[in-house]
């Protein structure tokens, strides 16, 4: 029987992958969600963001914001490493 997940849980999993850069493998190990499900949810999220972007091209979409957040986190970690060295 297939597992049913809430939209909030799916969004959390997508954020772990996109925003935090977690691999499917690590998410699967921690949450017991199949790689196929994670891939499907990420694709659905990307499509949703694309649709929103078409409706309002001037507004930043969730996917862009998540990617920028990941980039900024990496920059912050790099700066912290340089300071502590």
C-alpha positions as CSV (number, residue, x, y, z in Angstrom):
1,X,0.0,0.0,0.0
2,X,1.4,3.4,-0.9
3,X,2.1,5.9,1.9
4,X,0.1,9.2,2.0
5,X,2.0,12.4,2.9
6,X,0.7,15.8,3.8
7,X,1.5,18.8,1.6
8,X,3.5,20.3,4.5
9,X,5.7,17.2,4.7
10,X,6.3,17.1,1.0
11,X,7.3,20.8,1.0
12,X,9.7,20.1,3.9
13,X,11.3,17.3,1.9
14,X,11.6,19.5,-1.2
15,X,13.2,22.3,0.9
16,X,15.7,19.8,2.4
17,X,16.8,18.9,-1.1
18,X,16.7,22.3,-2.9
19,X,17.4,24.7,-0.1
20,X,19.8,22.7,2.1
21,X,21.3,20.7,-0.7
22,X,20.6,17.4,0.9
23,X,20.9,14.3,-1.4
24,X,17.9,12.0,-2.1
25,X,19.9,9.2,-0.4
26,X,20.3,11.2,2.9
27,X,16.6,12.2,2.9
28,X,15.5,8.6,2.2
29,X,17.7,7.3,5.0
30,X,16.3,9.9,7.5
31,X,12.7,10.0,6.5
32,X,12.0,6.7,4.8
33,X,10.7,8.4,1.6
34,X,11.5,6.8,-1.7
35,X,13.8,8.5,-4.1
36,X,11.1,8.4,-6.7
37,X,8.7,10.3,-4.4
38,X,11.3,13.0,-3.7
39,X,12.0,13.4,-7.4
40,X,8.3,13.7,-8.2
41,X,7.7,16.2,-5.5
42,X,10.7,18.3,-6.6
43,X,9.4,18.3,-10.2
44,X,5.9,19.2,-9.0
45,X,7.3,22.1,-7.0
46,X,9.4,23.3,-9.9
47,X,6.4,23.2,-12.2
48,X,4.3,25.1,-9.6
49,X,7.0,27.8,-9.4
50,X,7.2,28.0,-13.2
51,X,3.5,28.5,-13.4
52,X,3.5,31.2,-10.7
53,X,6.4,32.9,-12.5
54,X,4.4,33.0,-15.7
55,X,1.4,34.5,-13.9
56,X,3.5,37.2,-12.3
57,X,6.9,37.5,-14.0
58,X,8.1,40.4,-11.8
59,X,7.7,38.6,-8.5
60,X,10.5,36.2,-7.3
61,X,9.3,32.7,-7.1
62,X,9.9,30.1,-4.3
63,X,12.4,28.1,-6.3
64,X,14.6,31.2,-7.0
65,X,14.4,32.3,-3.4
66,X,15.3,28.8,-2.2
67,X,18.3,28.7,-4.5
68,X,19.5,32.1,-3.4
69,X,19.1,31.1,0.2
70,X,21.3,28.0,-0.4
71,X,23.9,30.2,-2.2
72,X,23.9,32.7,0.7
73,X,24.3,29.9,3.3
74,X,27.3,28.5,1.5
75,X,28.8,32.0,1.3
76,X,28.2,32.4,5.0
77,X,29.8,29.0,5.9
78,X,32.8,29.9,3.7
79,X,33.2,33.3,5.5
80,X,33.0,31.6,8.9
81,X,35.7,29.1,7.8
82,X,38.0,32.0,6.7
83,X,37.5,33.9,9.9
84,X,38.3,30.9,12.1
85,X,41.4,30.0,10.1
